[in-house]
Amino acid sequence: MPPDLRGTMRAFATGVCVASTYRDTPGGRRHNAVTVNSLGSISLDPPLVSLSFGRSSAFLADLLASGRWAVSILPAGGRELARRLARPSAARAADVAGLPARPGDRTGALVLAGASWLECGLRDRFDLGDHTLVVGDVLAAGPGTPQPTLVFVYGEYHSVADPAITTVDLSGPGHWGEIL
């Protein structure tokens, strides 16, 4: 019997983001955006992040075509937006057109107003299992407005109500897998 990966990973709280990209067409630029919870920080020097998408994802196809994307980290008030952008591509197209967003200065991908954000350029991609992992160079970043964060755990959205209760310095030895 295979391990119950989906059932087990439901207990792992993840941040909720909106990834955006675009495709240039003869009719003009067509933006695309989707809810993701696979954002990973890979390296600080150089600054690299990753996202993971199902191989048949229309969003992934657009991202690979443009080589550019943005990620906006959703605040707790973004639950409904997260739900709408988690739908299939055709169903979310109208929501993408009405996003409270601006094109990023470095990529042209949409950055949500008030959210913490990253703009990325495609560095590499890896087909792994039924997904493709994309790794991006962080070209620009902004902290957004400090506010409670949206997380996903046990199949539901939740709020991290006090995001700045304690400040921890993670730059010293012993953090994030460093050998002491």
Order of alpha helices (4+ residues) and beta strands (2+ residues): alpha-beta-beta-beta-beta-beta-alpha-beta-alpha-alpha-beta-beta-beta-beta-beta-beta
